[in-house]
Amino acid sequence: MKRTLLITIAFQILLLGCKSPRGEAESSDQLQADSLQYVQELEYLLPSPAEFFSVVQEVGLEFDNSIIRPIENTTNFQLYRNQALNFGLYLADFSYLLLFEKQSESIKYLYQIQEMAQLLNIENYFDDAFFNKLLTSLNEPDTIRAISIEQSASFFNRMDVIGNKDLVILITSGSIIETMYIALNVVDEKRITDRAITTIIDLAYIFDSFYLHYTITQPKGDEVAPLSEDLLELRKIFNSMAINQVSKAIRKDGNLVLTSEVTHEVNEYNVRKMKVMVNTIREKIVNQVY
């Protein structure tokens, strides 16, 4: 996943809110139709946790075993929505472990994923052939990592064929929140470095893409209203950072050169608010409050 992709996603989202070429606001039905078509494409653009962590690692992500969600007996997850949300957390943790070549620990999380996939009736994505391939490669870290990241990306890129949109968006919600929680572990709001700003901007683009997806395919029922409210609050915090890409053409040595610059208002206050909100949502998922 490249920064170009993230910026492209954000730009496409911006276009959805624009007026038509005639200068008139599009009808709500047309906007909804356009949005639904875009979301179908978006499902293939959202990065898997493995893809995002690979980018964040380049700007300083380090391994910290204490921040991942501990393995818990699957019988403790009673409600379907809590199974799905925590399944998303474990998927992100699994990718994080693989990125830092923690093979023995990642296998434990893989078994947890398999058990929870059975609860959610999506075990076909993590079948015996996949597990056997991993187990025969225990002494080959690079092979294990490549196989598992490919499987993780494949799952996220093909979740639309599951057919259950509520399940898909709940799994994605858990995974996005855990990815952000882990990535923000390297951000110190009292000393915001250029590296930290890069991470936050990447998170903002990814979350904006996810949130559009969430609002269009939002799970039905009052049960998920608290989650929806918290995600909206998180989006408001990102909006307060005023992250914007400005493109312009300049002449350099007689040639026309296209350049782009990302402007923002990232500061200690809104970074602290963002971390608190992400931690709050994550804690509610872990404690099955939603």
N, C-alpha and C positions, 0 to 999 in steps of 0.2 A: 504494500500500500504506500503510495507516494503522497506527499503534501499536495501535489497537483490534483489528485483525485479528491482529496478532502475539500479543496477550494472549489472544485467543479461541483461537488454535491451541494455545498453551501450556496453557490451561485444559482443552481437550478431551483433550490428552495426559494430563493429570492424572487425568481421569475414567476413562481406560482402566485405570488401576491401582487404582481404587476397588472396594470390595466391592459386592455386589448389594444391592437394597433389603431383602432378607431378612436381611442381616447376615452372610451366608455368602460365603466366597470363591468366585468363579465358577470353573468347571472350566477347565482349560487349553485344551480344545478350543473352549469358548465364547469365551474371551478371544482366542484366535487368530482365530476367525471375526469377532468384533467388530473386532479390530485390522485384519484384512484389508479389511473394509468401510470402516473409517476411512481406511486408506491410499489406497483408491481415490478417496475424497473429497479427501484431502490433496494428491494430485497436482495438483489444481486450485487449491490454496491456497498451495503453495510459491511464493514470489515469484521472478520472474526476476531475474538480476543487475541489469538496467536498473531494475527497480522498487525494489530495495533501495538501489542507489547513489543514486537520486533522494532517498530518505529521508536517507541518511547525508550527502549533500551539504548538507542543511539544518543539520547540526550540525558543519560544518567540514571536510568532505572537500575536499582540493585536488588539482590535477593534478600528477602526478609521472611523467614518461615512463620513468624508470629502473626502476620497480617492475613494469612489465608484462612478460610472458613474451616474449622475442624470437622473431621468426618463424624457424622452422627447416624445412629441407627435409623434406617429408612422408615421403620414403623412409627417413628416420632412425628412424621409428617402426615397429618390426618386429612387436611383439606387439599383438594386438587390444586388450587391456586398457589398454596404454599409449597407443594411438591414442585410445581413448575418454576416458581421464582427461585427456590433454592437449587434446583437443577441448573439454572442459569449461572448461579454463583459458582457451583462446582465446575462447570465447563470453563469458566474464566480462570479459576484456580489451577485446573489441570493444564491449561495453556501456559500459565505463568511458571509452573514447575518445569514444564518441558523446555521453556526458553532458557532456563538456567541449568538444564541437564540434570535435574534431580529425578533420575530414572526410577529408583525404588519407591520414592514417595509418590511419583506420578502414577505408577501402576496401582497404588492403593486408591487414588482418586478415580482412576479409570474404572475400577470395580464398583466404586460408589456410583459413578455415572451409569454403569450398566444396570445396577439394581434400580436406580430411580427411573431409568428409561423404561424399564418393565412396568413400573407403577403408572407411567404416563402413556403406555402402549405405543412407544416409539423405539422399541428395542431393536428393530430391524436396522437402525442406523449404527448400532454397535453390536454386530453379530459375532458368533464364535470365530469365524474366519479372521476377522480383524484382531481379536484377542490373541489367537494362535500365532498370527504374524508377529505381533508384538513380543510374545513370550519367547519365540525362537530367536529374537534379536536382542536379548537382554544385555549381551556383551558388546553391542554395537550402538552406542549412544546416538550417533548421528542418524543411524537408520531408524531407531525408535522415534526420535524427534521428528524426522521427516514424515514417517507414516502417520504419527498422531496429529501433527499439524495439518496434514492433508485431510485427515478424517474430520478434524474440527472445522476446517474451512468448508469442506464438503457439506457438513451438516448445516452450517449457517447459511450456505448458499442454496440449499435445497429444502429449507424448512417450509417453503410455500406449498410443497406437494403434500405436506401432512394433511392439509385441508382444514384443520381446526385453527382458525385465526386467533382465537382467544389464547390457546395454548402457545402458539408461536410468539405472540406479543409478550406474554408473561415470561417465557424463557428468555427472550431477548432483553426484557427489562432487567431481570436478575443479572444477566451477563454484562450488560452495559454498566450497571451500578457497581458491580464487583471490579470491572476493568478500571473504572474511574477511581474507585477506592484505592486500588493498588497503585495506580499511576500517581495519584496525589500524595502518596506516601513520601515521595521525593521532593515535594514542594513545601518550602518553608515560607509561610506568608509574611514573616518578619524580615525576610531577606529574599526578595523576589528577583531572581537572576534572569538573564536572557534565556537560559536553558529552561527555567521554570515557565516562563511566558510561552515558549514554544510548545511545551507540553499542554498548557492550559488552552492555547488556541486550537491545538489538535483535538483536545477533548470537546471544545465548544462546537467544532464542525461536526464531529461524530454525534454528539448529543442532539444537535439540531436536526440532523438527518433522522436519527432514531425517533425524535419527538414528533416529527411530521408523520412518520409511520404509525406511531402510537395513537395520535389523534384521529387518524383516518380509520384504523382498525381497532379502536379502543374496545377492550372487553366490555361486554354488556353486564348490567346489574349493579345494584348499590354496593355490593361487596367490595368492588375494586375502586370505589369513589375515593377512599383515603389515599390510595396509591396514586391515582390520577392527580389529586390535589397536591401531593408532595412533588410529583414530577413537574407540575406547572410552576411551583415555587422555585424549583431548581432552574427551570428555563428562564424565569424572570431574573435570576441572579446572573446567568450567562448574558442575558440581554443588557444588563447594567454595565457589562464590560465593554459594550460598544465596539465589538470586534468587526472590522470592515476591511475588505480588500479594495485598494484603489489601483487601477491600471492606467498607464499613460504611455504615450509614444514620444521618444526623444531622438534627436539626431546625435550620433556619435561617429566621429571621423567621416562625416558625410553620409553615413548610413542611418536608416530609420531603425530604431531599436525599441522593442516593446518591453516595458518594465512593470513590475507590480510591487506594491507596498501594502503591508497589513498594518492598519492603525488600530489602536485599542486604548481602553481606559482600565487596564488591569491594575489593581492596587491591593494593598494589604487588607482593606475592609471587605471588598467583594470576594477576594480569594478565601478569606477566613469564613465568610458566609457560605461559600460554595462547599468548602470542606466539611463544615458542620452539617449542611443539608445532605450531602452524599453519605456521611457517616450515619445520620439519622435514618435515612431510607434503608441503608444496608442493615442497620441494627434491627429495624422493624421486620425486615425480611428474615433475618436469622432467628429472631424471637417469634416469628409467625404472628405478628400483630395484624398484618393486612388480611 
